[in-house]
């Protein structure tokens, strides 16, 4: 190795390390350039959460109506017909795949 190059080796290594971390800060998974993708993912997950909360609230309400303390005749009849496969002659039955 040339003697006049040796004092610059730590400086060059430090500059390369700084460049590496700067590139990671810009282009990494959590970098500045990927913030739009994170924002879009957050919006999508927020919508999904709202749908799941609405679905849970609906299921909780239906479960509440099937309890002994607050039994809904209409819901009980609907569930019984669905499970047993019965229909009133005046009903229009549309079968759909689950």
N, C-alpha and C positions, 0 to 999 in steps of 0.2 A: 504494500500500500504506500502511496506517496505520502510523505510526512506533512505536506501542506494541506492535505484533504482531511486528515484525521480530526482536527478541531471542529469541522463542520458536520460530522456524522450525527451527533446528538441533535443538532438544529434541524437537519434534514428529517430525522426520524420524528421529531416533534411536529414538524410541518405536515408530514404524511399522516400522522395520527389526528391532527386537527382537521385535515381534509376528509379523512374517513368519517369522523364524527359529524362533520358538517353535512356530508352526503347522506348519512343515516338520518339526520334530523330533517332533511328535506324529503327524501324518497322512501323512508322506512315505513313499516306498518302503521306507526303512530306519527308519521312525519307531517310536515306542513302541507305537502302537496296532496296527501290522501285525506284531508279533512272533509272534502266534499263527499267522498264515498262514505265516510263515517256518519256525516249528517243525513245522507239518504238512507243508510241502514237504520239510523235512529228513528227517522220518520216512519219507515216501514214497520219497525218493531213496535212503535207507539200505536200505529193503526191496528196491528195484530193484537196488542194488549187490550185496546178498547173493545175489539170484537169478542175476545175471550171473556172480558168482564161482563159484557152484555149477555153472552151465552150462559155464563155462570149465574148471573142474576135471574135469568129466565128459568134455569134448572132449579135454583133454590126456591123460586116462587112455586113452580110445579110440585116440588117435593113438599113444600109447606102446605099446599092445597090437598095433598094426599094423606096428611097426618090425621090421626083420630080427632084431635082438638078442632080442626078446621077442615073438615072433609067437604070437597066440592063434588056434588052429584054428577055434574057434567063431565068433569075431568075423570072421575072414577069410571063412568060409563064409557068414555072414550078409550081409556086404557084397557078396560075389560074387553071391549069389542076388538081392539087392536091385537091383544094377546090371544084371544080365543078365536079370532077370525070371523066373528059374527058381524052382520050388518042389518040394519032396519030395511025393510022392503022399499021404503021411501027415500033411502039414502042413495046418493051417487058415489060409487066407490072408484077411486082412481089408484091403482096399484103402482108404486114406484119402487125401483131398486134402492136399497139403503146405501 
